[in-house]
Amino acid sequence: MQQYLKENGIETLIHYPVPPHKQKAYEKMNNVSFPISEEIHKEVLSLPMNPNLDKKVISQVVNAINIF
């Protein structure tokens, strides 16, 4: 979906690219595996959103996601 949205002029980011248990603050847990958490952290997208988006841009994002 991320690539599809990019091809349609919609920028996204992976919201949390590093799961909490793999971050430096939790260094003691870095070698622990939580497969579901790790998979989710590769997939959760941040969509464009801010109070200044106009209805045209919002519609573009919604339509692209629905088509995908």
C-alpha positions as a Markdown table, in Angstrom:
| # | Residue | x | y | z |
|---|---|---|---|---|
| 1 | Met | 0.0 | 0.0 | 0.0 |
| 2 | Gln | 2.8 | 2.4 | 0.8 |
| 3 | Gln | 4.3 | 2.1 | -2.6 |
| 4 | Tyr | 0.9 | 2.4 | -4.3 |
| 5 | Leu | 0.1 | 5.6 | -2.3 |
| 6 | Lys | 3.5 | 7.0 | -3.2 |
| 7 | Glu | 2.9 | 6.3 | -6.9 |
| 8 | Asn | -0.3 | 8.3 | -6.5 |
| 9 | Gly | 1.4 | 11.3 | -4.9 |
| 10 | Ile | 0.5 | 10.5 | -1.3 |
| 11 | Glu | 3.5 | 10.4 | 1.1 |
| 12 | Thr | 3.4 | 8.0 | 4.1 |
| 13 | Leu | 5.8 | 6.9 | 6.7 |
| 14 | Ile | 6.1 | 3.7 | 8.7 |
| 15 | His | 4.7 | 5.1 | 12.0 |
| 16 | Tyr | 6.9 | 3.2 | 14.5 |
| 17 | Pro | 9.7 | 1.6 | 12.5 |
| 18 | Val | 11.4 | 0.1 | 15.6 |
| 19 | Pro | 9.4 | -1.9 | 18.1 |
| 20 | Pro | 9.8 | -0.7 | 21.7 |
| 21 | His | 11.6 | -3.8 | 22.8 |
| 22 | Lys | 14.3 | -3.2 | 20.1 |
| 23 | Gln | 14.9 | 0.5 | 21.1 |
| 24 | Lys | 18.0 | 1.6 | 22.9 |
| 25 | Ala | 15.9 | 2.5 | 26.0 |
| 26 | Tyr | 15.0 | -1.2 | 26.4 |
| 27 | Glu | 18.5 | -2.5 | 25.6 |
| 28 | Lys | 18.1 | -5.4 | 28.0 |
| 29 | Met | 15.2 | -6.7 | 25.9 |
| 30 | Asn | 16.9 | -6.2 | 22.5 |
| 31 | Asn | 17.5 | -9.9 | 22.0 |
| 32 | Val | 14.0 | -10.9 | 22.9 |
| 33 | Ser | 11.6 | -11.7 | 20.0 |
| 34 | Phe | 8.0 | -10.6 | 19.8 |
| 35 | Pro | 7.1 | -11.7 | 16.2 |
| 36 | Ile | 3.6 | -10.0 | 16.1 |
| 37 | Ser | 4.9 | -6.7 | 17.4 |
| 38 | Glu | 7.9 | -6.9 | 15.0 |
| 39 | Glu | 5.6 | -7.5 | 12.0 |
| 40 | Ile | 3.2 | -4.7 | 13.0 |
| 41 | His | 6.1 | -2.3 | 13.2 |
| 42 | Lys | 6.9 | -2.9 | 9.5 |
| 43 | Glu | 3.4 | -2.2 | 8.4 |
| 44 | Val | 1.6 | 0.5 | 10.3 |
| 45 | Leu | 1.4 | 3.6 | 8.1 |
| 46 | Ser | 1.1 | 7.2 | 9.0 |
| 47 | Leu | -1.2 | 8.9 | 6.5 |
| 48 | Pro | -1.2 | 12.6 | 5.7 |
| 49 | Met | -3.0 | 14.4 | 8.4 |
| 50 | Asn | -2.9 | 17.9 | 9.7 |
| 51 | Pro | -5.5 | 20.6 | 10.4 |
| 52 | Asn | -4.6 | 22.3 | 7.1 |
| 53 | Leu | -5.5 | 19.5 | 4.7 |
| 54 | Asp | -8.2 | 20.6 | 2.4 |
| 55 | Lys | -11.2 | 18.4 | 1.4 |
| 56 | Lys | -9.6 | 17.8 | -2.1 |
| 57 | Val | -6.5 | 16.2 | -0.5 |
| 58 | Ile | -8.5 | 14.3 | 2.0 |
| 59 | Ser | -10.7 | 12.9 | -0.8 |
| 60 | Gln | -7.6 | 12.0 | -2.8 |
| 61 | Val | -6.2 | 10.0 | 0.1 |
| 62 | Val | -9.5 | 8.2 | 0.9 |
| 63 | Asn | -10.1 | 7.4 | -2.8 |
| 64 | Ala | -6.6 | 6.0 | -3.3 |
| 65 | Ile | -7.0 | 3.8 | -0.2 |
| 66 | Asn | -10.4 | 2.6 | -1.3 |
| 67 | Ile | -9.1 | 1.7 | -4.8 |
| 68 | Phe | -6.1 | -0.1 | -3.4 |
